[in-house]
Amino acid sequence: MLLATLLSLGAAGLHAGWNFVAKRATGDRYLVLWAQFFTAGVLSLPLAVGNHVLFGMPGKAYVFAALSGVVHLPYAWLLARAYSVGDFSVSYPIARGGGAALAAIGGVLFLSDHLTVWHALGIAVIVVGLSLLAAGATGRSIVVALGVAVTIGVYSVLDAAGSRAKTDTIAYIFATMVGGAASNTLFGLATGRRRDMAAMLRARWRVSLVTGVATTVTYGMVVVAFRLAPVGYVTALRESSVVLAALAGWKFLGEGDHRRRITAAVIVAVGILGLVLARA
């Protein structure tokens, strides 16, 4: 249990960390995120191919991985916009908390998951926390952050379906990383950003390597933790990243009204805890 706790908290820290790096980056934040996802995809490609050759993976799982990769295109674009128009301590918790709530609803609608009273209570608590976070924020920043939440909810449901398609979860993660890198790369090339993409890789290849590895390792840590402890326990600890984001926005980005934002982030985390424990 101790190892599962350390892995889960480590995953939360890594996830909040690479999002913090993206928020602090200058220039085109979409290309910053593209470079990160591209690196993660390049690192995952040989692992995905090797797994397919040695063990194989059902075609259905590849379909879900491809769909999830496509959804990671609007996810990256909207996330970049969210960090350009809104504070980190608002955008990140709204996106993650809202995404968790929408994923729970999507599980009921599309995966035959059962919505209990505790599920409904958890969603209600998340809504309260998000409402408190939204107070004082601009309408534009809220709309974009909620757009990110929608993409998180969609790809979470797709990934849940893919991981249940009689496949190894780790192999599915590699395929999804490749899919996300492919969709964003094709979009960048189609919109005439080839030179800017090459320049971004040259300028930030070290940072992109670190954040790309962090993106891949985060999912791996969570998968290993799932094997050592209940899913609800692991997921609750991982979503503690919303509190880390509120603290980072206050301490390192100088974002104001930190008491309200940290309180709201804690409320969102409590709501997520209720959701995941209800599913355990």
KEKE-799842 format. One line per 2 residues: for each residue x, y, z of C-alpha. Coordinates in Angstrom, 3 decimals. Layout:
REM residues N
X/Y/Z ~ ...
REM end
This chain:
REM residues 280
0.000/0.000/0.000 ~ 2.875/2.383/0.755
4.337/1.896/-2.734 ~ 0.909/2.490/-4.303
0.573/5.697/-2.283 ~ 3.983/6.966/-3.411
3.283/6.080/-7.044 ~ -0.121/7.797/-7.000
1.169/10.978/-5.375 ~ 4.146/10.952/-7.723
1.796/10.727/-10.707 ~ -0.216/13.662/-9.357
2.930/15.726/-8.966 ~ 4.206/14.880/-12.459
0.872/15.711/-14.069 ~ 0.555/19.048/-12.308
4.237/19.649/-13.034 ~ 4.134/19.346/-16.821
0.974/21.434/-16.936 ~ 2.777/24.072/-14.847
5.667/24.029/-17.352 ~ 3.199/24.536/-20.206
1.583/27.464/-18.393 ~ 4.924/29.180/-17.776
6.143/28.680/-21.336 ~ 6.390/31.685/-23.644
5.367/31.761/-27.276 ~ 2.857/29.405/-28.864
1.711/27.160/-26.009 ~ 0.017/24.796/-28.436
3.369/24.063/-30.047 ~ 4.873/23.644/-26.582
2.292/20.956/-25.845 ~ 2.701/19.476/-29.325
6.448/19.051/-28.755 ~ 5.733/17.307/-25.464
3.128/14.925/-26.935 ~ 5.269/14.355/-30.028
8.191/13.303/-27.848 ~ 5.934/11.019/-25.788
4.658/9.450/-29.012 ~ 8.150/8.916/-30.407
9.228/7.255/-27.166 ~ 6.095/5.082/-27.098
6.146/4.009/-30.761 ~ 8.849/1.314/-30.510
7.232/0.028/-27.315 ~ 3.839/-0.170/-29.034
5.319/-1.925/-32.071 ~ 7.301/-4.318/-29.915
4.239/-5.191/-27.889 ~ 2.216/-5.830/-31.040
4.884/-8.112/-32.486 ~ 5.398/-10.068/-29.265
1.917/-10.144/-27.762 ~ -0.525/-8.469/-30.141
-3.481/-6.299/-29.196 ~ -7.155/-6.596/-30.253
-8.183/-4.420/-33.204 ~ -10.983/-2.941/-31.102
-8.422/-1.584/-28.657 ~ -6.531/0.104/-31.505
-9.770/1.758/-32.644 ~ -10.341/3.239/-29.188
-6.680/4.307/-28.970 ~ -6.996/6.059/-32.343
-10.197/7.820/-31.305 ~ -8.607/8.892/-28.037
-5.619/10.192/-29.999 ~ -7.936/12.272/-32.181
-9.620/13.768/-29.094 ~ -6.179/14.717/-27.786
-6.007/17.248/-30.626 ~ -8.778/19.557/-29.335
-7.572/18.743/-25.812 ~ -4.093/20.120/-26.515
-5.395/23.109/-28.473 ~ -7.952/24.078/-25.823
-5.485/23.491/-22.991 ~ -3.043/25.857/-24.663
-5.812/28.440/-25.000 ~ -6.852/27.953/-21.375
-3.342/28.731/-20.162 ~ -3.175/31.779/-22.437
-6.427/33.403/-21.285 ~ -6.796/32.167/-17.694
-4.904/31.633/-14.452 ~ -3.325/28.242/-13.827
-4.969/27.919/-10.414 ~ -8.383/28.277/-12.086
-7.990/26.610/-15.478 ~ -6.313/23.418/-14.288
-8.753/22.533/-11.457 ~ -11.803/23.359/-13.623
-10.459/21.190/-16.445 ~ -9.464/18.224/-14.269
-12.418/18.391/-11.887 ~ -14.946/18.952/-14.639
-13.367/16.197/-16.724 ~ -13.643/13.717/-13.845
-17.324/14.528/-13.346 ~ -18.097/14.239/-17.069
-16.185/10.955/-17.274 ~ -18.346/9.550/-14.497
-21.512/10.580/-16.346 ~ -20.110/9.212/-19.624
-19.411/5.896/-17.953 ~ -23.076/5.637/-17.022
-24.339/6.622/-20.467 ~ -21.918/4.651/-22.652
-20.213/1.969/-20.549 ~ -23.144/0.737/-18.452
-21.553/1.994/-15.244 ~ -23.981/2.384/-12.360
-24.563/5.891/-10.968 ~ -25.248/5.670/-7.249
-26.325/8.340/-4.800 ~ -22.655/8.730/-3.874
-21.793/9.383/-7.526 ~ -24.427/12.118/-7.686
-23.193/13.615/-4.413 ~ -19.604/13.640/-5.666
-20.623/15.387/-8.890 ~ -22.601/17.972/-6.896
-19.585/18.695/-4.672 ~ -17.383/19.143/-7.763
-19.894/21.604/-9.224 ~ -19.800/23.601/-5.979
-16.013/23.716/-6.060 ~ -15.946/24.736/-9.724
-18.512/27.466/-9.062 ~ -16.328/28.846/-6.292
-13.297/28.728/-8.575 ~ -15.177/30.473/-11.371
-16.091/33.417/-9.143 ~ -14.135/36.431/-10.333
-12.776/34.706/-13.435 ~ -13.550/35.972/-16.909
-16.233/34.253/-18.929 ~ -13.790/33.436/-21.720
-11.339/31.620/-19.437 ~ -14.151/29.602/-17.853
-15.582/28.563/-21.221 ~ -12.191/27.420/-22.518
-11.393/25.504/-19.307 ~ -14.785/23.790/-19.491
-14.002/22.918/-23.106 ~ -10.850/21.175/-21.875
-12.996/19.355/-19.301 ~ -15.254/18.051/-22.084
-12.284/16.629/-23.994 ~ -10.956/15.024/-20.804
-14.339/13.430/-20.177 ~ -14.524/12.108/-23.753
-11.042/10.609/-23.947 ~ -11.415/9.170/-20.438
-14.516/7.242/-21.519 ~ -12.753/6.104/-24.706
-9.714/4.983/-22.738 ~ -11.873/3.118/-20.234
-13.587/1.303/-23.107 ~ -10.254/0.573/-24.776
-8.658/-0.761/-21.619 ~ -11.630/-3.102/-21.149
-11.253/-4.549/-24.659 ~ -9.305/-7.585/-23.422
-5.967/-5.859/-23.749 ~ -2.974/-5.073/-21.587
-3.477/-1.572/-20.174 ~ 0.188/-0.623/-20.567
0.129/-1.564/-24.255 ~ -2.997/0.528/-24.727
-1.272/3.517/-23.154 ~ 1.583/3.306/-25.669
-0.906/3.165/-28.556 ~ -2.784/6.189/-27.208
0.428/8.198/-26.876 ~ 1.256/7.445/-30.504
-2.282/8.409/-31.558 ~ -2.136/11.743/-29.735
1.254/12.564/-31.240 ~ 0.034/11.661/-34.736
-3.167/13.723/-34.607 ~ -1.439/16.843/-33.304
1.469/16.494/-35.723 ~ -0.847/16.125/-38.711
-2.829/19.152/-37.539 ~ 0.319/21.234/-37.169
1.537/20.284/-40.637 ~ -1.897/20.857/-42.196
-2.069/24.370/-40.725 ~ 1.331/25.325/-42.143
3.336/25.209/-38.911 ~ 6.125/22.905/-40.083
8.883/25.493/-39.616 ~ 7.512/26.606/-36.255
7.266/22.970/-35.121 ~ 10.871/22.303/-36.113
11.985/25.499/-34.379 ~ 10.085/24.537/-31.214
11.781/21.138/-31.106 ~ 15.201/22.720/-31.581
14.595/25.336/-28.903 ~ 12.872/23.104/-26.328
14.037/19.573/-27.065 ~ 15.446/19.112/-23.580
12.297/20.361/-21.864 ~ 10.111/18.413/-24.303
12.068/15.261/-23.571 ~ 11.556/15.700/-19.832
7.846/16.544/-20.096 ~ 7.294/13.831/-22.717
8.842/11.247/-20.423 ~ 6.801/12.655/-17.522
3.598/12.291/-19.553 ~ 4.348/8.649/-20.332
5.667/7.752/-16.891 ~ 2.660/9.340/-15.165
0.314/6.868/-16.816 ~ 2.710/4.001/-16.128
2.890/4.862/-12.439 ~ -0.870/4.904/-12.187
-1.176/1.516/-13.924 ~ 1.362/-0.060/-11.563
-0.407/1.482/-8.571 ~ -3.709/0.007/-9.779
-2.134/-3.429/-9.362 ~ -1.175/-2.719/-5.761
-4.196/-0.889/-4.343 ~ -7.921/-0.285/-5.030
-8.640/1.821/-8.111 ~ -10.587/4.399/-6.088
-7.709/4.898/-3.679 ~ -5.174/5.411/-6.482
-7.360/7.717/-8.564 ~ -8.289/9.883/-5.575
-4.637/10.461/-4.753 ~ -3.805/11.187/-8.410
-6.491/13.868/-8.680 ~ -4.963/15.641/-5.695
-3.062/17.426/-8.474 ~ -5.833/20.054/-8.536
-4.701/21.186/-5.074 ~ -1.077/21.243/-6.233
-2.123/23.437/-9.160 ~ -3.832/25.924/-6.854
-0.732/26.070/-4.651 ~ 1.598/26.458/-7.648
-0.491/29.270/-9.093 ~ -0.313/31.129/-5.799
3.326/30.512/-4.845 ~ 5.085/30.596/-8.220
2.834/32.555/-10.590 ~ 1.637/35.229/-8.186
-2.046/34.558/-8.859 ~ -4.236/36.375/-6.347
-7.141/35.391/-4.115 ~ -5.295/32.210/-3.183
-7.419/31.358/-0.131 ~ -10.595/31.082/-2.181
-8.889/29.193/-5.002 ~ -7.133/26.717/-2.738
-10.365/26.164/-0.796 ~ -12.242/25.609/-4.044
-9.565/23.195/-5.320 ~ -9.810/21.195/-2.100
-13.616/21.023/-2.529 ~ -13.135/19.743/-6.096
-10.664/17.144/-4.806 ~ -13.178/16.031/-2.162
-15.845/15.646/-4.845 ~ -13.477/13.588/-6.997
-12.669/11.480/-3.934 ~ -16.376/10.773/-3.501
-16.704/9.796/-7.165 ~ -13.784/7.403/-7.266
-14.522/5.801/-3.912 ~ -18.077/5.224/-5.072
-16.696/3.380/-8.109 ~ -14.217/1.288/-6.093
REM end
